[in-house]
Amino acid sequence: MTIIIVGAGMAGATLALAISSLSHGKIPIALVETLSPDNTSHPGFDARTIALTQGACQQLTDLGIWPTLVDCATAITHIQVSDRGHAGLVNLSAEDYGIAALGQVVELPEMGKRLFSLLAQAPCVSLFCPAKVVEVTRTEKTARVTLDNGQQLTGKLLVAADGSGSLLGRACHIQWQQQDYQQIAVVANIMTEKKPVGWAFERFTCSGPLALLPMSQQRCSLVWCHNERDREQVGNWSDSRFLSELQQAFGWRLGKILQVGKRYSHPLHLLTASRHISHRVALVGNAAQTLHPIAAQGFNLALRDVIALSNSIVQAVQAGVDPGEYRVLSEYESGRRHDQQATIKATDGLIRLFANNDFPLVIGRNLSLLAMAQIPCMRHAFIRQTFKNAIRR
């Protein structure tokens, strides 16, 4: 009943740990990964951070994963959403909802090391790293992969967790639809005069959305979107020019922006798989859908997929059913469809609304922010959708 997972980034690693935890180590898992998290070029554990909703933290707690991560996380206790140059502004506070935090910020390199440490201890998890899949063969009853060292792995189910445009998914004839946002995301860590002390900021500027997440040591994680046509110009800015432009766009909420670390840029698009299952294959994480990062929903959605798939696998095995059987995979896919579509629609709509500078839309979105600031039920609806499972009222 071996489950083969290709890709040990965030989604693949947590899936392996979830199956091991839920099955009490009774289901063999073969986890294949090209790079270790110590490799600075690992796309799943690079210099970025992720914002985990409080609901996601609870799910990781239930799996026994969160206690290993908690001391390297920074709590988000307040969020400010604003539109530069306009009156719309809303402040959200965890205290208003009777919870300790709205979410947690974790640095990916540190998270990668800790997840790999847990994988090394997890019963029935065999890690093949560094290793690369060079051939995939599927029969009626099994799925088999051949690694670049000639080793073959055979299992009942093959999970593609190898990122956007998954090579494994392509080998299994999965196709993706892509919507280009004509934007790039500039990612960096910055240091500010005032400590962020739990404050996260979503600010919509003329160049594109801008997000700051609180980190330790008086730092913030920055994601700043720009038009694709400005990529070369922005990339050529000196650090002093970058800090000056960022200060003008963000304002002085955290005082003077003192320092910026190494900058990275990524093209932005919405990538969705035409289907999330195939014969003895399931997709999770960015292999299934890659979202715009500004709303910080990518891994939180992926984790809900991971929990659902791991439950489907474990329940099938416990019932004596083949976990790679089409009926099992079809129920997983259909059960996740509504949440996936709702999250994609909300994230895509938010980006398109706030990236548009047409006057009627600017007026409309600012009226919405002003109304949210004044009407508690609107704030609650926003929080409930954005921070799924964090608040129950």
ZIFEN-V505554 format. One record per residue. N is the residue number from 0. PSI is psi in radians with two decimals (none if undefined). Layout:
N&PSI / N&PSI
//
This chain:
0&0.46 / 1&2.39 / 2&2.19 / 3&2.12 / 4&2.15 / 5&1.98 / 6&2.01 / 7&0.66 / 8&-2.70 / 9&-0.88 / 10&-0.85 / 11&-0.72 / 12&-0.78 / 13&-0.56 / 14&-0.80 / 15&-0.77 / 16&-0.64 / 17&-0.79 / 18&-0.75 / 19&-0.76 / 20&-0.86 / 21&-0.50 / 22&0.04 / 23&0.66 / 24&0.38 / 25&-0.11 / 26&2.06 / 27&2.37 / 28&2.25 / 29&2.03 / 30&2.06 / 31&2.23 / 32&2.40 / 33&-0.70 / 34&2.61 / 35&2.76 / 36&-0.27 / 37&-0.31 / 38&2.08 / 39&-0.25 / 40&0.08 / 41&2.07 / 42&-0.38 / 43&-0.32 / 44&0.84 / 45&-2.78 / 46&0.00 / 47&2.98 / 48&2.90 / 49&2.63 / 50&2.03 / 51&2.27 / 52&2.82 / 53&-0.54 / 54&-0.71 / 55&-0.70 / 56&-0.68 / 57&-0.70 / 58&-0.73 / 59&-0.58 / 60&-0.79 / 61&-0.51 / 62&-0.05 / 63&0.25 / 64&-0.70 / 65&-0.67 / 66&-0.47 / 67&-0.36 / 68&-0.34 / 69&-0.61 / 70&-0.05 / 71&0.33 / 72&2.63 / 73&2.22 / 74&2.46 / 75&1.96 / 76&-0.36 / 77&2.55 / 78&2.31 / 79&2.21 / 80&2.23 / 81&2.85 / 82&1.97 / 83&2.29 / 84&0.06 / 85&2.95 / 86&-0.32 / 87&2.18 / 88&2.41 / 89&2.43 / 90&2.29 / 91&2.41 / 92&2.36 / 93&-0.61 / 94&-0.59 / 95&-0.35 / 96&0.18 / 97&0.49 / 98&2.76 / 99&-0.58 / 100&2.65 / 101&-0.39 / 102&-3.06 / 103&2.49 / 104&2.23 / 105&2.38 / 106&2.26 / 107&-0.72 / 108&-0.75 / 109&-0.68 / 110&-0.70 / 111&-0.79 / 112&-0.70 / 113&-0.63 / 114&-0.71 / 115&-0.58 / 116&-0.72 / 117&-0.68 / 118&-0.66 / 119&-0.43 / 120&-0.24 / 121&2.28 / 122&2.44 / 123&0.26 / 124&2.09 / 125&2.10 / 126&2.16 / 127&1.72 / 128&2.19 / 129&2.40 / 130&2.61 / 131&2.39 / 132&2.23 / 133&-0.24 / 134&2.47 / 135&2.30 / 136&2.25 / 137&2.30 / 138&-3.08 / 139&-0.66 / 140&-0.24 / 141&2.91 / 142&2.42 / 143&2.42 / 144&2.53 / 145&2.25 / 146&2.90 / 147&-0.18 / 148&0.12 / 149&-0.21 / 150&2.48 / 151&2.43 / 152&2.32 / 153&2.38 / 154&-3.13 / 155&-0.43 / 156&2.44 / 157&2.15 / 158&2.16 / 159&1.90 / 160&0.58 / 161&0.47 / 162&-3.10 / 163&2.38 / 164&0.58 / 165&2.15 / 166&-0.65 / 167&-0.75 / 168&-0.72 / 169&-0.70 / 170&-0.40 / 171&0.31 / 172&0.49 / 173&2.47 / 174&2.76 / 175&2.58 / 176&2.38 / 177&2.27 / 178&2.04 / 179&2.24 / 180&-0.08 / 181&0.63 / 182&2.76 / 183&2.69 / 184&2.15 / 185&2.14 / 186&2.30 / 187&2.85 / 188&2.39 / 189&2.82 / 190&2.37 / 191&2.80 / 192&-0.73 / 193&2.49 / 194&2.42 / 195&-0.38 / 196&1.01 / 197&-0.05 / 198&2.28 / 199&2.60 / 200&2.32 / 201&2.03 / 202&2.32 / 203&2.08 / 204&2.99 / 205&-0.45 / 206&-0.40 / 207&3.03 / 208&2.62 / 209&2.30 / 210&2.43 / 211&2.25 / 212&2.42 / 213&2.47 / 214&3.10 / 215&2.95 / 216&0.67 / 217&0.43 / 218&2.83 / 219&2.60 / 220&2.20 / 221&2.33 / 222&2.04 / 223&2.06 / 224&2.46 / 225&2.77 / 226&2.45 / 227&-0.63 / 228&-0.29 / 229&0.14 / 230&-0.85 / 231&-0.75 / 232&-0.85 / 233&-0.67 / 234&-0.44 / 235&-0.09 / 236&2.41 / 237&2.90 / 238&-0.71 / 239&-0.69 / 240&-0.73 / 241&-0.81 / 242&-0.67 / 243&-0.78 / 244&-0.71 / 245&-0.72 / 246&-0.73 / 247&-0.68 / 248&-0.69 / 249&-0.60 / 250&-2.82 / 251&0.45 / 252&-0.54 / 253&0.47 / 254&-2.71 / 255&2.39 / 256&2.01 / 257&-0.60 / 258&2.57 / 259&2.40 / 260&-2.82 / 261&2.34 / 262&2.48 / 263&2.67 / 264&2.51 / 265&2.37 / 266&2.58 / 267&2.32 / 268&2.82 / 269&2.08 / 270&2.10 / 271&2.30 / 272&2.45 / 273&-0.49 / 274&2.68 / 275&0.02 / 276&2.75 / 277&-3.01 / 278&1.96 / 279&0.50 / 280&2.42 / 281&2.57 / 282&2.44 / 283&2.87 / 284&-2.59 / 285&-0.29 / 286&-0.53 / 287&-0.76 / 288&2.38 / 289&2.07 / 290&2.83 / 291&2.38 / 292&-0.25 / 293&-0.52 / 294&-0.01 / 295&0.67 / 296&-0.17 / 297&-1.06 / 298&-0.54 / 299&-0.70 / 300&-0.77 / 301&-0.68 / 302&-0.67 / 303&-0.63 / 304&-0.76 / 305&-0.79 / 306&-0.78 / 307&-0.78 / 308&-0.74 / 309&-0.68 / 310&-0.74 / 311&-0.77 / 312&-0.88 / 313&-0.76 / 314&-0.67 / 315&-0.83 / 316&-0.75 / 317&-0.47 / 318&0.06 / 319&0.37 / 320&2.51 / 321&2.05 / 322&-0.24 / 323&0.06 / 324&2.52 / 325&-0.65 / 326&-0.73 / 327&-0.81 / 328&-0.64 / 329&-0.71 / 330&-0.67 / 331&-0.83 / 332&-0.82 / 333&-0.60 / 334&-0.43 / 335&-0.18 / 336&-0.78 / 337&-0.83 / 338&-0.76 / 339&-0.87 / 340&-0.69 / 341&-0.73 / 342&-0.75 / 343&-0.78 / 344&-0.76 / 345&-0.78 / 346&-0.83 / 347&-0.73 / 348&-0.70 / 349&-0.79 / 350&-0.79 / 351&-0.60 / 352&-0.83 / 353&-0.13 / 354&-0.05 / 355&2.22 / 356&0.24 / 357&2.37 / 358&-0.80 / 359&-0.68 / 360&-0.64 / 361&-0.80 / 362&-0.80 / 363&-0.76 / 364&-0.58 / 365&-0.63 / 366&-0.66 / 367&-0.74 / 368&-0.72 / 369&-0.72 / 370&-0.72 / 371&-0.65 / 372&-0.51 / 373&-0.39 / 374&1.89 / 375&-0.69 / 376&-0.53 / 377&-0.71 / 378&-0.71 / 379&-0.72 / 380&-0.71 / 381&-0.81 / 382&-0.77 / 383&-0.69 / 384&-0.73 / 385&-0.66 / 386&1.14 / 387&2.40 / 388&0.03 / 389&-0.55 / 390&2.26 / 391&2.02 / 392&none
//
